[in-house]
Amino acid sequence: MRLTLEDSENALSVQELNEFQEKFNVELPTAFRNFYLKHNGGNLSESNSENEFLLGGFTPIKYGEAPIEIVYRDLTDDVPSLKAMIPFAYDQGGNPFLLSVKRDDFGSVYLYLMDEEDLAFVCESFEEFLTELTSQ
């Protein structure tokens, strides 16, 4: 299945993505960078709404009402243990998918279940996340 996103925000320049990396003091995984240079967030189209992760959409960088920078700030204010985890997407219930930029599990993807206050491992990389999402 091809991933189709609707309502993506303004396209990111390489410079804007570099500034985002500087904010998090990290070199993001290549698959993540490439994805965000192509799609700056967006909701899944109807054709993608049935997916294994119950993914609702991807959170944009810099642009829109709730970009990653704001979601990260709000999330880590409430749950400081989620620092160094970038909230890049959300499920249909509003729970954030997180990309770890911690040294010990760099690039791994997690889902933070807000009601249970639980961090669930999803997969080992953003690339694997996209592969799983589109392999249905």
GROMACS elastic network, one bead per residue, 0.5 to 0.9 nm:
[ bonds ]
;  ai    aj funct       b0    kb
    1    47     6  0.87470   500
    1    48     6  0.79409   500
    1   133     6  0.83849   500
    1   135     6  0.59654   500
    1   136     6  0.61408   500
    2    47     6  0.88999   500
    2    48     6  0.80979   500
    2   134     6  0.59926   500
    2   135     6  0.85268   500
    3    44     6  0.76625   500
    3    45     6  0.81908   500
    3    47     6  0.85223   500
    3    48     6  0.66378   500
    3   130     6  0.85754   500
    3   133     6  0.79110   500
    3   134     6  0.61389   500
    4    42     6  0.89853   500
    4    43     6  0.84481   500
    4    44     6  0.61592   500
    4    45     6  0.56422   500
    4    46     6  0.86834   500
    4    47     6  0.76102   500
    4    48     6  0.68468   500
    5     8     6  0.67989   500
    5    39     6  0.77353   500
    5    41     6  0.78613   500
    5    42     6  0.52965   500
    5    43     6  0.53329   500
    5    45     6  0.55204   500
    5    48     6  0.85180   500
    5    57     6  0.77368   500
    5    58     6  0.85512   500
    6    41     6  0.86754   500
    6    42     6  0.53048   500
    6    43     6  0.51486   500
    6    44     6  0.62537   500
    6    45     6  0.59837   500
    6    57     6  0.89616   500
    7    41     6  0.79125   500
    7    42     6  0.50722   500
    7    43     6  0.62480   500
    7    44     6  0.89633   500
    8    11     6  0.80327   500
    8    39     6  0.64261   500
    8    40     6  0.55471   500
    8    41     6  0.50685   500
    8    43     6  0.72045   500
    8    58     6  0.86115   500
    8    59     6  0.89388   500
    8    60     6  0.73848   500
    9    12     6  0.86542   500
    9    39     6  0.79647   500
    9    40     6  0.54843   500
    9    41     6  0.62831   500
    9    42     6  0.69111   500
    9    60     6  0.64151   500
    9    61     6  0.83272   500
    9    62     6  0.88707   500
    9    63     6  0.60440   500
    9    64     6  0.62936   500
   10    39     6  0.88551   500
   10    40     6  0.66918   500
   10    60     6  0.87056   500
   10    62     6  0.88311   500
   10    63     6  0.65001   500
   10    64     6  0.82859   500
   11    36     6  0.82480   500
   11    37     6  0.68010   500
   11    38     6  0.73187   500
   11    39     6  0.69793   500
   11    40     6  0.58227   500
   11    63     6  0.89094   500
   12    15     6  0.80011   500
   12    16     6  0.59837   500
   12    17     6  0.65168   500
   12    36     6  0.72180   500
   12    37     6  0.56717   500
   12    38     6  0.80935   500
   12    39     6  0.83575   500
   12    40     6  0.66249   500
   12    61     6  0.78042   500
   12    62     6  0.83782   500
   12    63     6  0.89126   500
   13    16     6  0.51493   500
   13    17     6  0.63517   500
   13    18     6  0.85930   500
   13    37     6  0.69801   500
   14    17     6  0.50978   500
   14    18     6  0.60981   500
   14    19     6  0.86346   500
   14    33     6  0.89953   500
   14    37     6  0.72887   500
   15    19     6  0.61950   500
   15    20     6  0.86371   500
   16    19     6  0.50293   500
   16    20     6  0.62398   500
   16    21     6  0.87160   500
   16    61     6  0.87697   500
   16    62     6  0.81459   500
   17    21     6  0.63054   500
   17    22     6  0.86791   500
   17    33     6  0.75180   500
   17    36     6  0.81251   500
   17    37     6  0.77901   500
   17    61     6  0.80704   500
   18    21     6  0.50394   500
   18    22     6  0.62493   500
   18    23     6  0.87595   500
   18    27     6  0.85029   500
   19    23     6  0.63415   500
   19    24     6  0.88915   500
   20    23     6  0.51358   500
   20    24     6  0.66750   500
   20    25     6  0.85244   500
   20    26     6  0.89554   500
   20    61     6  0.77155   500
   20    62     6  0.80878   500
   20    69     6  0.85170   500
   21    24     6  0.52198   500
   21    25     6  0.57664   500
   21    26     6  0.53508   500
   21    27     6  0.60365   500
   21    28     6  0.66875   500
   22    26     6  0.64403   500
   22    27     6  0.81573   500
   23    26     6  0.79887   500
   23    69     6  0.89595   500
   24    27     6  0.85732   500
   24    84     6  0.74606   500
   24    86     6  0.86700   500
   24   101     6  0.84277   500
   26   101     6  0.70949   500
   27    30     6  0.85927   500
   27   101     6  0.87354   500
   28    31     6  0.84066   500
   28    32     6  0.65649   500
   28    33     6  0.63731   500
   28   101     6  0.77351   500
   28   107     6  0.79830   500
   29    32     6  0.53322   500
   29    33     6  0.63620   500
   29    34     6  0.87488   500
   29   106     6  0.87165   500
   29   107     6  0.65821   500
   29   125     6  0.85155   500
   29   126     6  0.77236   500
   29   127     6  0.87738   500
   30    33     6  0.50753   500
   30    34     6  0.60514   500
   30    35     6  0.84538   500
   30   127     6  0.87931   500
   31    34     6  0.51802   500
   31    35     6  0.60336   500
   31    36     6  0.86473   500
   31   125     6  0.88601   500
   31   126     6  0.65709   500
   31   127     6  0.57027   500
   32    35     6  0.51557   500
   32    36     6  0.62586   500
   32    37     6  0.86402   500
   32   126     6  0.62822   500
   32   127     6  0.74804   500
   33    36     6  0.53010   500
   33    37     6  0.61737   500
   33    38     6  0.86842   500
   34    37     6  0.51416   500
   34    38     6  0.62998   500
   34    39     6  0.85409   500
   35    38     6  0.52021   500
   35    39     6  0.58212   500
   35    40     6  0.77898   500
   36    41     6  0.71760   500
   36    60     6  0.79992   500
   36    61     6  0.79221   500
   37    40     6  0.66305   500
   39    42     6  0.72661   500
   39    58     6  0.88046   500
   39    60     6  0.82994   500
   40    58     6  0.78660   500
   40    59     6  0.75630   500
   40    61     6  0.63733   500
   40    62     6  0.89495   500
   40    63     6  0.83615   500
   41    57     6  0.71114   500
   41    61     6  0.72020   500
   41    67     6  0.86120   500
   41    88     6  0.80947   500
   41    89     6  0.79484   500
   42    45     6  0.89657   500
   42    56     6  0.89639   500
   42    57     6  0.56349   500
   42    58     6  0.52292   500
   42    59     6  0.66609   500
   42    60     6  0.69915   500
   43    55     6  0.89577   500
   43    56     6  0.61704   500
   43    58     6  0.63183   500
   43    59     6  0.85403   500
   44    47     6  0.78197   500
   44    48     6  0.57114   500
   44    49     6  0.60794   500
   44    55     6  0.76254   500
   44    56     6  0.59890   500
   44    57     6  0.51809   500
   44    58     6  0.79742   500
   45    48     6  0.53725   500
   45    49     6  0.62838   500
   45    57     6  0.88673   500
   46    49     6  0.50529   500
   46    50     6  0.80020   500
   47    50     6  0.73948   500
   48    51     6  0.64367   500
   48    55     6  0.87927   500
   48   133     6  0.86532   500
   48   134     6  0.83166   500
   49    54     6  0.74016   500
   49    55     6  0.73542   500
   49    56     6  0.71679   500
   50    53     6  0.86790   500
   50    54     6  0.68349   500
   50    55     6  0.83683   500
   50   136     6  0.88523   500
   51    54     6  0.53445   500
   51    55     6  0.66681   500
   51   132     6  0.89278   500
   51   133     6  0.64029   500
   51   134     6  0.82097   500
   51   136     6  0.71459   500
   52    55     6  0.77483   500
   52   132     6  0.77311   500
   52   133     6  0.67254   500
   52   136     6  0.79017   500
   53    56     6  0.87768   500
   53    91     6  0.70771   500
   53    92     6  0.89552   500
   53   122     6  0.86992   500
   53   132     6  0.86388   500
   53   133     6  0.71826   500
   54    90     6  0.87288   500
   54    91     6  0.54197   500
   54    92     6  0.57362   500
   54    93     6  0.83756   500
   55    58     6  0.82852   500
   55    89     6  0.75474   500
   55    90     6  0.60589   500
   55    92     6  0.57528   500
   55    93     6  0.88185   500
   55    97     6  0.87875   500
   55   133     6  0.84745   500
   56    89     6  0.76302   500
   56    90     6  0.57383   500
   56    93     6  0.80237   500
   56    94     6  0.78486   500
   57    88     6  0.89078   500
   57    89     6  0.56928   500
   57    90     6  0.58342   500
   57    91     6  0.69986   500
   57    92     6  0.81189   500
   58    87     6  0.89930   500
   58    88     6  0.58400   500
   58    90     6  0.64395   500
   58    97     6  0.89271   500
   59    66     6  0.74850   500
   59    67     6  0.59921   500
   59    68     6  0.59290   500
   59    71     6  0.85848   500
   59    87     6  0.73961   500
   59    88     6  0.51025   500
   59    90     6  0.73368   500
   60    63     6  0.62638   500
   60    64     6  0.69987   500
   60    66     6  0.76460   500
   60    68     6  0.60165   500
   60    69     6  0.89672   500
   60    88     6  0.74158   500
   60    89     6  0.85082   500
   61    64     6  0.81728   500
   61    66     6  0.88231   500
   61    67     6  0.51184   500
   61    68     6  0.53157   500
   61    69     6  0.69465   500
   61    88     6  0.84812   500
   62    66     6  0.85866   500
   62    67     6  0.54169   500
   62    68     6  0.69991   500
   62    69     6  0.68033   500
   62    70     6  0.87617   500
   63    66     6  0.76995   500
   63    67     6  0.57904   500
   63    68     6  0.88403   500
   64    67     6  0.58101   500
   65    70     6  0.86842   500
   66    69     6  0.78779   500
   66    70     6  0.59091   500
   66    71     6  0.62086   500
   67    70     6  0.55946   500
   67    71     6  0.62966   500
   67    72     6  0.85481   500
   67    88     6  0.89687   500
   68    71     6  0.50127   500
   68    72     6  0.57607   500
   68    73     6  0.84139   500
   68    86     6  0.72827   500
   68    87     6  0.61305   500
   68    88     6  0.64056   500
   68    89     6  0.87729   500
   69    72     6  0.52264   500
   69    73     6  0.62819   500
   69    74     6  0.87840   500
   69    86     6  0.86572   500
   69    87     6  0.86817   500
   70    73     6  0.51032   500
   70    74     6  0.61683   500
   70    75     6  0.84191   500
   71    74     6  0.52395   500
   71    75     6  0.59030   500
   71    76     6  0.84537   500
   71    86     6  0.89195   500
   71    87     6  0.68765   500
   72    75     6  0.51095   500
   72    76     6  0.59408   500
   72    77     6  0.83154   500
   72    82     6  0.86341   500
   72    83     6  0.80685   500
   72    85     6  0.81175   500
   72    86     6  0.65780   500
   72    87     6  0.61684   500
   73    76     6  0.53893   500
   73    77     6  0.60000   500
   73    78     6  0.87124   500
   74    77     6  0.51811   500
   74    78     6  0.64967   500
   74    79     6  0.86200   500
   75    78     6  0.53293   500
   75    79     6  0.58984   500
   75    80     6  0.77421   500
   75    82     6  0.74478   500
   75    83     6  0.86477   500
   75    87     6  0.85046   500
   76    81     6  0.71123   500
   76    82     6  0.57027   500
   76    83     6  0.58345   500
   77    80     6  0.59271   500
   79    82     6  0.58694   500
   79    83     6  0.80427   500
   79   117     6  0.87802   500
   80    83     6  0.57726   500
   81    84     6  0.85110   500
   81    85     6  0.89570   500
   82    85     6  0.55688   500
   82    86     6  0.83830   500
   82    98     6  0.86487   500
   82   100     6  0.88796   500
   82   112     6  0.88932   500
   82   119     6  0.89733   500
   83    86     6  0.79602   500
   83   100     6  0.89370   500
   83   101     6  0.89917   500
   83   102     6  0.87596   500
   84    99     6  0.83889   500
   84   100     6  0.61978   500
   84   101     6  0.52937   500
   84   102     6  0.57219   500
   85    98     6  0.54882   500
   85    99     6  0.52955   500
   85   101     6  0.57644   500
   85   102     6  0.72598   500
   85   109     6  0.88783   500
   85   110     6  0.87301   500
   86    97     6  0.81050   500
   86    98     6  0.50557   500
   86   100     6  0.63808   500
   86   101     6  0.73527   500
   87    90     6  0.78349   500
   87    96     6  0.57370   500
   87    97     6  0.55903   500
   87    99     6  0.65015   500
   88    96     6  0.72661   500
   88    97     6  0.60353   500
   88    98     6  0.59429   500
   88    99     6  0.68649   500
   89    95     6  0.84407   500
   89    96     6  0.57284   500
   89    97     6  0.50152   500
   89    98     6  0.72217   500
   90    93     6  0.76731   500
   90    94     6  0.54258   500
   90    95     6  0.52916   500
   90    97     6  0.54217   500
   90    98     6  0.87392   500
   90   111     6  0.83390   500
   91    94     6  0.52748   500
   91    95     6  0.53817   500
   91    96     6  0.65093   500
   91    97     6  0.73073   500
   91   111     6  0.85219   500
   92    95     6  0.75100   500
   93    96     6  0.89918   500
   94   113     6  0.89784   500
   94   114     6  0.85493   500
   95   111     6  0.68781   500
   95   112     6  0.59380   500
   95   113     6  0.56460   500
   95   114     6  0.61197   500
   95   115     6  0.87754   500
   96   110     6  0.83635   500
   96   111     6  0.58482   500
   96   112     6  0.56397   500
   96   113     6  0.75837   500
   96   114     6  0.83057   500
   97   109     6  0.68030   500
   97   110     6  0.55906   500
   97   112     6  0.64329   500
   97   122     6  0.86042   500
   98   108     6  0.81817   500
   98   109     6  0.55418   500
   98   110     6  0.50601   500
   98   111     6  0.60365   500
   98   112     6  0.73216   500
   99   106     6  0.79146   500
   99   107     6  0.58439   500
   99   108     6  0.58581   500
   99   110     6  0.66073   500
   99   125     6  0.81306   500
   99   126     6  0.73444   500
  100   103     6  0.84500   500
  100   105     6  0.65028   500
  100   106     6  0.52944   500
  100   107     6  0.52494   500
  100   108     6  0.53936   500
  100   109     6  0.62957   500
  100   110     6  0.75888   500
  101   104     6  0.86074   500
  101   105     6  0.72866   500
  101   107     6  0.60428   500
  101   108     6  0.80244   500
  102   105     6  0.57930   500
  102   106     6  0.50854   500
  102   107     6  0.80582   500
  103   106     6  0.53127   500
  105   108     6  0.57945   500
  105   124     6  0.81710   500
  106   109     6  0.89354   500
  106   124     6  0.86880   500
  106   125     6  0.83567   500
  107   124     6  0.66848   500
  107   125     6  0.50695   500
  107   126     6  0.65217   500
  108   121     6  0.78572   500
  108   122     6  0.77522   500
  108   123     6  0.60158   500
  108   126     6  0.69234   500
  109   120     6  0.88486   500
  109   121     6  0.64616   500
  109   122     6  0.54416   500
  109   123     6  0.53282   500
  109   124     6  0.61238   500
  109   125     6  0.59797   500
  109   126     6  0.64564   500
  109   129     6  0.74081   500
  110   119     6  0.65020   500
  110   120     6  0.54538   500
  110   123     6  0.70977   500
  110   124     6  0.88824   500
  111   118     6  0.82878   500
  111   119     6  0.58307   500
  111   120     6  0.51382   500
  111   121     6  0.64795   500
  111   122     6  0.65176   500
  112   116     6  0.86143   500
  112   117     6  0.70228   500
  112   118     6  0.58168   500
  112   120     6  0.62107   500
  112   121     6  0.88339   500
  113   116     6  0.55764   500
  113   117     6  0.56259   500
  113   118     6  0.51901   500
  113   119     6  0.62256   500
  113   120     6  0.73309   500
  114   118     6  0.68059   500
  114   119     6  0.86151   500
  115   118     6  0.79571   500
  116   119     6  0.87288   500
  121   124     6  0.82883   500
  122   125     6  0.88842   500
  122   129     6  0.78510   500
  123   126     6  0.77887   500
  123   128     6  0.66329   500
  123   129     6  0.63587   500
  124   127     6  0.85297   500
  124   128     6  0.67771   500
  124   129     6  0.79659   500
  125   128     6  0.51524   500
  125   129     6  0.62636   500
  125   130     6  0.88014   500
  126   130     6  0.62853   500
  126   131     6  0.85832   500
  127   130     6  0.52294   500
  127   131     6  0.62053   500
  127   132     6  0.86528   500
  128   132     6  0.60376   500
  128   133     6  0.84100   500
  129   132     6  0.52483   500
  129   133     6  0.60970   500
  129   134     6  0.87224   500
  130   134     6  0.61678   500
  130   135     6  0.84751   500
  131   134     6  0.53360   500
  131   135     6  0.59183   500
  132   135     6  0.52808   500
  132   136     6  0.74281   500
  133   136     6  0.69120   500
